[in-house]
């Protein structure tokens, strides 16, 4: 019976999408549409789950759509110490500012060094290495840095949660 219910729900969703007759959910409107969607996917998962998602357009006009979900049991059973380096890389005000500036379009160390309050060029490179080692940045050739596409929404989720 569970399979039949899931197929029926998928058919209902497809019909709504194809008709163009759907109501677009509004953020902050008190409607738990994302939560309800998650709960409908968690049939049989007693402990529940976590979902984060986003559709982002950066000031550079780059666009990212991304989502990730996991079961609560998997999160609670995981070795959280493996996330320490990733969180540590975000635990410095200069690194957070570097990420914001890079998302905003300043991509080279030279452009970043022109900004006030980020320290010396050597200090900037130190912070860029920390962010790169933790996966929050990668080099895009010729001294250019980018936040990998798969990390843009997670970064914004972490900032939203903070």
C-alpha distance (Angstrom), angle and dihedral (degrees) to the residues before:
residue distance angle dihedral
X1 . . .
X2 3.82 . .
X3 3.81 91.6 .
X4 3.80 91.7 50.8
X5 3.81 91.2 51.6
X6 3.79 92.0 49.4
X7 3.81 92.5 48.9
X8 3.81 90.3 48.7
X9 3.82 90.6 51.1
X10 3.81 91.3 49.6
X11 3.80 90.7 49.3
X12 3.82 90.3 50.2
X13 3.80 91.0 51.0
X14 3.81 93.1 47.7
X15 3.80 91.4 50.1
X16 3.80 90.6 51.1
X17 3.80 91.8 49.2
X18 3.80 94.1 46.8
X19 3.79 93.7 47.8
X20 3.79 91.9 54.3
X21 3.79 83.6 -139.7
X22 3.76 98.1 119.6
X23 3.74 128.7 125.0
X24 3.80 110.6 -123.0
X25 3.82 110.7 -132.7
X26 3.78 116.6 -121.9
X27 3.78 122.6 -138.1
X28 3.77 114.8 -118.0
X29 3.78 92.9 13.0
X30 3.79 94.0 121.7
X31 3.78 91.9 -109.0
X32 3.81 113.9 130.1
X33 3.81 94.8 -153.0
X34 3.82 94.0 140.4
X35 3.80 92.4 47.5
X36 3.79 92.1 48.0
X37 3.81 90.1 50.1
X38 3.80 90.6 51.2
X39 3.79 92.4 48.2
X40 3.80 90.5 51.9
X41 3.81 88.5 57.4
X42 3.81 94.1 48.7
X43 3.78 98.0 70.7
X44 3.80 106.2 152.1
X45 3.81 95.2 10.6
X46 3.79 100.4 116.1
X47 3.81 96.2 -175.0
X48 3.81 93.1 48.9
X49 3.76 128.6 -138.6
X50 3.77 147.5 -108.3
X51 3.79 128.1 -115.9
X52 3.76 131.8 -176.1
X53 3.74 125.8 -179.9
X54 3.75 141.9 160.7
X55 3.79 147.0 178.5
X56 3.80 108.5 -150.6
X57 3.79 136.9 -177.6
X58 3.80 112.1 -169.2
X59 3.82 124.9 -150.2
X60 3.84 85.2 -102.6
X61 3.85 87.7 61.5
X62 3.81 91.6 -114.5
X63 3.79 110.9 142.3
X64 3.78 129.2 -150.0
X65 3.79 131.8 -176.8
X66 3.75 116.9 -173.8
X67 3.79 143.1 155.3
X68 3.76 138.0 180.0
X69 3.75 132.0 -177.1
X70 3.77 134.7 179.6
X71 3.76 138.6 175.0
X72 3.79 118.8 -100.5
X73 3.82 91.9 -126.6
X74 3.81 90.7 56.9
X75 3.80 91.3 50.8
X76 3.78 94.6 47.3
X77 3.82 92.4 47.0
X78 3.83 94.6 47.5
X79 3.80 125.1 99.9
X80 3.80 101.0 -104.5
X81 3.79 91.8 -168.2
X82 3.81 87.3 75.9
X83 3.82 88.1 70.6
X84 3.81 93.8 52.8
X85 3.80 96.6 93.4
X86 3.79 91.8 48.7
X87 3.80 92.3 51.2
X88 3.81 92.2 41.9
X89 3.79 90.5 56.0
X90 3.80 88.8 56.9
X91 3.80 92.4 45.7
X92 3.79 96.8 89.7
X93 3.80 126.5 78.9
X94 3.81 93.4 -139.7
X95 3.81 91.8 53.1
X96 3.78 91.6 50.1
X97 3.79 89.9 50.3
X98 3.80 90.7 48.6
X99 3.80 90.2 53.5
X100 3.81 91.3 48.5
X101 3.81 91.7 49.4
X102 3.82 92.4 47.2
X103 3.81 91.3 50.0
X104 3.81 86.8 49.4
X105 3.80 92.5 56.4
X106 3.80 107.3 -90.6
X107 3.78 98.9 123.5
X108 3.80 108.8 161.3
X109 3.79 130.1 71.9
X110 3.81 88.2 -123.7
X111 3.82 91.7 57.0
X112 3.79 90.5 46.7
X113 3.82 92.7 48.2
X114 3.82 89.5 58.5
X115 3.81 90.6 65.2
X116 3.79 121.6 94.5
X117 3.78 120.9 -113.7
X118 3.80 100.7 21.3
X119 3.80 96.8 103.4
X120 3.77 131.2 -128.6
X121 3.77 124.4 -23.5
X122 3.82 88.5 -104.0
X123 3.80 91.4 53.1
X124 3.81 91.1 48.2
X125 3.81 90.9 52.1
X126 3.80 89.5 49.1
X127 3.82 90.8 54.8
X128 3.81 92.1 44.1
X129 3.83 89.6 53.2
X130 3.82 90.8 50.6
X131 3.80 91.5 51.3
X132 3.80 92.3 45.1
X133 3.81 93.1 49.0
X134 3.82 90.2 52.0
X135 3.82 92.3 49.1
X136 3.80 97.3 -112.1
X137 3.82 90.4 114.7
X138 3.76 138.2 25.2
X139 3.77 131.1 -169.6
X140 3.76 115.5 -107.0
X141 3.80 95.6 -164.8
X142 3.78 132.9 -84.4
X143 3.79 94.7 43.4
X144 3.79 95.0 -52.9
X145 3.78 121.5 138.2
X146 3.79 129.2 -158.1
X147 3.77 136.9 178.2
X148 3.83 103.5 -118.7
X149 3.79 111.5 -110.5
X150 3.80 92.0 -117.9
X151 3.81 90.7 56.0
X152 3.83 100.4 49.0
X153 3.81 97.1 82.9
X154 3.84 94.3 38.0
X155 3.82 89.1 52.7
X156 3.79 91.1 51.4
X157 3.82 90.3 45.9
X158 3.81 91.1 53.1
X159 3.81 89.9 49.7
X160 3.80 90.9 47.9
X161 3.80 90.9 50.6
X162 3.80 92.2 49.4
